[in-house]
Amino acid sequence: MPISDFLAVNVGFVSPLVLALAALVLAIFWMYQFVQLMLLEDIYFSARYDKIIWAAAFILVVPLAPFAFLMWKGAKSLNRK
């Protein structure tokens, strides 16, 4: 059996599995970052409603918000040192 026939048959089985695994990894990362956000005290935010805005961003922009929060948290910790 040529490799092209093998790939044509098996790509359909691999793709949903890879997609499901990527969705699971993103969901776990999203939950971890959301918990980190909720555990931060209000003194870490510069404005009064920053935590609420971050929570809304997590809910409205699911795939992007945890990465943006991770970068913000890293930049914020550099500013504190």
Secondary structure, DSSP 8 states (H G I E B T S, - for coil): --HHHHHHHHHHHHHHHHHHHHHHHHHHHHHHHHHHHHHS-GGGSSSTTHHHHHHHHHHHSTTTHHHHHHHHHHHHHHHH-
